[in-house]
Amino acid sequence: MSLFHITRHSDIPLMGCLYFGVVDRGSNLLQIRPSCGCNLNCPFCSVDAGPHSKSRVTDYQVELEYLMEAVEEIAPFKGPGVECHIDSPGEPTLYPDIVELVKRLKQIKEVSVVSMQSNGTLLDPDLIKSLEEAGLDRINLSIHALEPAKAAYLAGVSWFDIEKVKDVARNVAGSKIDLMIAPVYMPGINDDEMPGLIEFALNVGAGKKWPPLGIQKFEHYRLGRSPGKIKAENWWHFYNRSIKSWEEQFSVSLLLKAQDFGIEKRPTIPTVFEKKEKAWVEIRAPGWVQGEQLGVARNRVVSVMDCPIKQGSVRVRIVSNKHNIYVGVPC
């Protein structure tokens, strides 16, 4: 897997792509994606990340100054009370400038909260202290099981040490950074782990300002992985058969709402391509998966699937423009 550096001089915009840059889904929360590498191989990964990925051929890393220019331009459009959530499709702490990124995001006038997801494996007391001093407000810590063998299986690597990650949780909870335990619930895989995870989150001191837990529902994705023959629950079953019983058992709210995090609807950065529209794009970078290339037009990235060329111009038909994330096919 190759690493592609995205800099100001690469002439690749930081909007339009799911893999890096800034994602705006029409609220006061901006997803900040500085890189997309991962050190785990979780068997349920929605994006097939990790060293043993079967589909990904390129990782991306964005130059800090270039990324900050984009956020500083978009944040005023969103208005005051913005949350910047660092949630790369991988492990954000692999980004070499993660501490400086947090510090710089906190300095933007419109930004009130900076949060980050992490699998915890690269966090240690020194890094947690540095992130705390930089102003990080919350870490969503991905823990999917407490039993060591099952935890290692769900991390997809034999070296995964759940005791180390539990120590990370304790260190975060003891700092000024809020902690949220964020497991993915997989029926038939880690059902028996959920009560222990809930109890651990409550006992460790998670959720000083925000909810202590954010249990996520497993979903199947086109390029994602699935452990065993797991079936994704519908939302009714997820809540009524699972979440509701745990809420009653532990007297804690587990079905989270946007309001729990102060998230509200805000105007979205205007789209520049309509669905089914045809346009010429200039190929500027290899794609995330085999056969894909990243094209540029109208100051946006367009992911071109089954692209016949690796450089030059190609005419595409836009097949998706949701949330300013553009996917096209040659036409």
Wavefront OBJ file of the C-alpha trace (Angstrom):
o trace
v 0.000 0.000 0.000
v 1.465 3.373 -1.007
v 1.265 6.629 0.928
v 0.226 9.711 -1.026
v 1.031 13.106 0.509
v -1.536 15.827 -0.120
v -0.001 19.278 0.096
v -0.942 22.755 -1.015
v 1.235 22.228 -4.082
v -0.462 18.952 -5.029
v -3.432 21.000 -6.218
v -5.875 18.502 -4.714
v -8.820 20.122 -2.890
v -9.738 19.047 0.632
v -13.460 18.736 -0.006
v -15.267 16.190 -2.115
v -13.493 13.045 -0.926
v -14.462 10.617 1.827
v -10.881 9.581 2.526
v -9.244 12.854 3.624
v -9.829 16.546 4.195
v -13.044 18.022 5.604
v -16.488 16.399 5.487
v -19.576 18.549 6.081
v -22.842 16.662 6.646
v -25.048 19.683 7.233
v -24.525 20.342 10.942
v -22.170 22.219 13.238
v -19.925 19.143 13.300
v -17.070 18.948 10.809
v -15.266 15.668 10.265
v -11.532 16.319 9.998
v -9.583 13.611 8.216
v -5.818 14.248 8.199
v -4.861 10.681 7.217
v -6.430 7.282 6.750
v -3.903 4.645 7.762
v -4.651 2.065 10.450
v -2.558 -0.317 12.547
v -5.369 -2.807 13.257
v -7.239 -5.267 11.039
v -10.640 -5.349 12.744
v -12.723 -8.098 11.093
v -15.789 -5.821 11.065
v -14.059 -2.725 9.636
v -16.483 -0.733 7.483
v -13.702 0.512 5.175
v -11.376 -2.516 5.047
v -8.563 -0.583 6.713
v -5.326 -1.963 8.123
v -2.046 -3.539 7.007
v -3.779 -6.631 5.611
v -6.487 -4.832 3.646
v -7.567 -6.705 0.523
v -9.075 -3.701 -1.274
v -7.093 -0.596 -0.379
v -4.065 0.372 -2.449
v -3.429 3.950 -1.274
v -3.307 5.790 2.041
v -3.346 9.578 2.222
v -1.706 12.090 4.546
v -2.561 15.785 4.430
v -0.051 18.551 5.114
v -1.007 20.256 8.388
v -0.883 23.837 7.103
v -2.968 22.950 4.059
v -5.571 21.187 6.207
v -5.763 24.158 8.563
v -6.357 26.539 5.649
v -9.386 24.474 4.656
v -10.867 24.321 8.174
v -10.239 28.030 8.756
v -12.152 28.776 5.555
v -15.100 26.478 6.272
v -15.594 27.126 10.020
v -16.790 30.757 9.615
v -19.396 29.556 7.110
v -20.740 27.110 9.721
v -20.876 29.775 12.439
v -20.052 29.648 16.171
v -20.186 26.437 18.188
v -18.452 24.164 15.686
v -17.204 20.734 16.755
v -14.209 19.419 14.838
v -14.170 15.632 15.087
v -10.922 13.991 13.983
v -12.205 10.697 12.645
v -9.994 9.475 9.840
v -11.078 6.155 8.279
v -8.267 4.544 10.257
v -6.351 5.530 13.406
v -5.893 9.320 13.846
v -2.916 8.995 16.208
v -0.869 7.692 13.269
v -0.929 11.258 11.937
v 2.482 12.696 12.905
v 1.101 16.179 13.652
v -1.942 15.077 15.664
v -1.100 17.186 18.736
v -0.423 20.324 16.696
v -3.614 19.704 14.714
v -5.678 19.659 17.912
v -3.938 22.801 19.164
v -4.515 24.693 15.912
v -8.162 23.623 15.633
v -8.827 24.909 19.158
v -7.469 28.301 18.135
v -10.170 28.815 15.482
v -12.722 31.300 16.808
v -15.802 29.348 15.709
v -14.555 26.007 17.082
v -15.788 25.197 20.583
v -15.091 21.442 20.704
v -12.324 19.254 19.300
v -12.886 15.523 19.630
v -11.138 12.453 18.272
v -11.740 8.759 17.762
v -8.997 6.258 18.600
v -8.435 2.549 19.073
v -6.123 3.456 21.965
v -3.149 1.337 20.952
v -0.826 4.287 20.301
v -1.985 6.421 23.212
v 0.299 6.552 26.235
v 0.497 8.882 29.260
v 2.820 11.312 27.460
v 0.642 11.602 24.352
v -2.532 11.881 26.432
v -0.899 14.715 28.408
v 0.151 16.468 25.194
v -3.363 16.166 23.749
v -4.809 17.457 27.014
v -2.503 20.496 26.925
v -3.390 21.058 23.261
v -7.037 21.358 24.289
v -8.595 18.066 23.152
v -12.089 17.865 24.604
v -13.115 14.229 24.071
v -11.768 10.866 22.941
v -14.184 8.270 21.573
v -12.284 5.120 22.516
v -13.062 2.011 20.468
v -13.205 -0.987 22.810
v -15.281 -3.919 21.564
v -14.556 -6.595 24.178
v -12.812 -6.930 27.532
v -12.006 -10.660 27.390
v -8.401 -10.735 26.072
v -8.790 -13.363 23.347
v -11.990 -11.872 21.993
v -10.560 -8.346 22.167
v -7.531 -9.467 20.129
v -9.789 -11.244 17.618
v -11.886 -8.101 17.160
v -8.715 -6.029 16.717
v -7.516 -8.432 14.046
v -3.950 -8.536 15.410
v -2.374 -11.002 17.848
v -0.405 -8.312 19.676
v -3.483 -6.361 20.807
v -3.362 -5.876 24.588
v -6.736 -5.000 26.090
v -5.161 -4.335 29.493
v -3.041 -1.589 27.948
v -6.097 -0.047 26.321
v -7.981 -0.216 29.629
v -5.073 1.683 31.221
v -5.395 4.238 28.418
v -9.079 4.641 29.297
v -8.200 5.244 32.934
v -5.544 7.817 32.001
v -7.930 9.681 29.699
v -10.703 9.643 32.313
v -8.258 11.038 34.848
v -7.313 13.940 32.587
v -9.279 16.969 31.434
v -10.193 15.059 28.284
v -13.663 13.526 28.401
v -13.878 9.822 27.643
v -16.557 7.974 25.714
v -16.316 4.200 25.284
v -17.491 3.423 21.743
v -17.899 -0.293 20.983
v -19.436 -1.753 17.837
v -22.160 -4.211 18.844
v -22.157 -7.364 16.719
v -24.970 -9.839 17.460
v -23.599 -13.315 18.043
v -20.027 -11.995 18.286
v -19.737 -9.737 21.333
v -23.230 -9.807 22.896
v -21.831 -11.148 26.151
v -19.208 -8.394 26.275
v -21.632 -5.455 26.258
v -22.666 -5.515 29.946
v -19.013 -5.614 31.019
v -18.136 -2.736 28.685
v -21.016 -0.652 30.028
v -19.974 -1.362 33.602
v -16.341 -0.561 32.782
v -17.277 2.794 31.208
v -19.370 3.790 34.214
v -16.738 2.684 36.734
v -13.734 4.191 34.942
v -15.234 7.681 34.976
v -16.273 8.103 31.360
v -18.805 10.746 30.441
v -18.010 13.765 32.593
v -19.650 16.124 30.087
v -20.906 13.903 27.278
v -22.501 10.428 27.413
v -20.147 7.737 28.762
v -20.986 5.258 26.000
v -21.690 5.342 22.308
v -22.676 1.815 21.276
v -22.613 1.544 17.487
v -24.732 -0.798 15.391
v -22.838 -3.097 13.043
v -23.618 -2.484 9.379
v -22.554 -4.173 6.148
v -20.683 -1.939 3.680
v -19.666 -2.525 0.089
v -15.938 -2.572 0.845
v -16.238 -3.468 4.516
v -15.404 -6.691 6.321
v -17.774 -8.954 8.255
v -16.796 -11.385 11.052
v -18.298 -14.813 10.397
v -21.852 -14.885 9.074
v -23.053 -11.936 11.126
v -26.293 -10.248 10.082
v -26.893 -6.565 10.659
v -29.891 -5.846 12.902
v -32.533 -3.347 11.922
v -32.851 -0.316 14.173
v -35.997 -1.623 15.913
v -34.246 -4.817 16.991
v -31.061 -2.948 17.888
v -32.922 -0.757 20.339
v -35.744 -2.967 21.624
v -33.874 -6.267 21.904
v -30.496 -4.954 22.964
v -30.067 -1.307 23.957
v -33.299 -1.025 25.936
v -32.509 -3.998 28.183
v -29.050 -2.638 28.979
v -30.503 0.812 29.700
v -32.847 -0.775 32.233
v -30.106 -2.942 33.735
v -27.604 -0.108 34.246
v -29.953 2.900 34.515
v -28.077 4.747 31.790
v -29.195 6.231 28.475
v -27.573 4.378 25.579
v -29.596 5.493 22.563
v -27.721 8.665 21.738
v -29.166 11.725 20.048
v -27.466 14.611 18.270
v -28.619 16.890 21.089
v -26.505 14.894 23.568
v -23.451 16.337 21.832
v -24.830 19.784 21.021
v -25.053 18.869 17.340
v -27.583 20.873 15.346
v -28.417 21.361 11.688
v -26.486 24.082 9.881
v -26.326 25.152 6.208
v -24.166 22.851 4.116
v -21.370 24.026 1.864
v -23.147 24.269 -1.528
v -22.751 21.316 -3.858
v -20.972 21.977 -7.147
v -22.093 18.887 -9.097
v -25.615 17.597 -9.525
v -26.313 13.882 -9.579
v -26.249 12.489 -13.146
v -24.380 15.602 -14.326
v -21.530 15.008 -16.776
v -18.227 16.833 -16.407
v -14.530 16.676 -17.260
v -12.156 16.027 -14.360
v -8.370 16.089 -14.234
v -6.813 12.977 -12.687
v -4.442 14.019 -9.902
v -3.930 11.022 -7.610
v -4.354 7.249 -7.362
v -7.566 6.090 -5.743
v -8.161 4.360 -2.447
v -9.029 1.051 -4.124
v -7.865 -0.743 -7.257
v -9.292 0.780 -10.436
v -10.168 4.091 -8.790
v -8.511 7.438 -9.491
v -9.038 10.830 -7.868
v -10.023 13.583 -10.253
v -10.360 17.326 -9.643
v -12.854 19.831 -11.002
v -14.541 22.981 -9.637
v -12.249 22.897 -6.592
v -13.575 19.504 -5.492
v -12.268 15.949 -5.565
v -14.242 13.405 -7.580
v -13.589 9.712 -6.941
v -13.664 8.094 -10.391
v -14.487 4.393 -10.240
v -13.248 2.009 -12.945
v -11.174 4.833 -14.354
v -9.522 3.950 -17.696
v -6.561 6.346 -17.248
v -4.038 7.239 -14.534
v -3.345 10.771 -15.731
v -4.964 13.367 -17.948
v -8.622 14.316 -18.325
v -11.639 12.017 -18.274
v -15.322 12.756 -18.728
v -17.460 11.368 -15.911
v -21.073 11.102 -14.880
v -21.681 11.974 -11.231
v -23.423 9.058 -9.527
v -23.306 10.397 -5.962
v -23.019 13.887 -4.468
v -24.303 13.336 -0.937
v -22.631 15.540 1.680
v -20.403 17.114 -0.982
v -18.684 13.752 -1.484
v -18.506 13.105 -5.202
v -18.306 9.771 -6.988
v -18.250 9.510 -10.761
v -17.983 6.862 -13.478
v -16.470 7.334 -16.938
v -18.978 8.182 -19.665
l 1 2 3 4 5 6 7 8 9 10 11 12 13 14 15 16 17 18 19 20 21 22 23 24 25 26 27 28 29 30 31 32 33 34 35 36 37 38 39 40 41 42 43 44 45 46 47 48 49 50 51 52 53 54 55 56 57 58 59 60 61 62 63 64 65 66 67 68 69 70 71 72 73 74 75 76 77 78 79 80 81 82 83 84 85 86 87 88 89 90 91 92 93 94 95 96 97 98 99 100 101 102 103 104 105 106 107 108 109 110 111 112 113 114 115 116 117 118 119 120 121 122 123 124 125 126 127 128 129 130 131 132 133 134 135 136 137 138 139 140 141 142 143 144 145 146 147 148 149 150 151 152 153 154 155 156 157 158 159 160 161 162 163 164 165 166 167 168 169 170 171 172 173 174 175 176 177 178 179 180 181 182 183 184 185 186 187 188 189 190 191 192 193 194 195 196 197 198 199 200 201 202 203 204 205 206 207 208 209 210 211 212 213 214 215 216 217 218 219 220 221 222 223 224 225 226 227 228 229 230 231 232 233 234 235 236 237 238 239 240 241 242 243 244 245 246 247 248 249 250 251 252 253 254 255 256 257 258 259 260 261 262 263 264 265 266 267 268 269 270 271 272 273 274 275 276 277 278 279 280 281 282 283 284 285 286 287 288 289 290 291 292 293 294 295 296 297 298 299 300 301 302 303 304 305 306 307 308 309 310 311 312 313 314 315 316 317 318 319 320 321 322 323 324 325 326 327 328 329 330 331
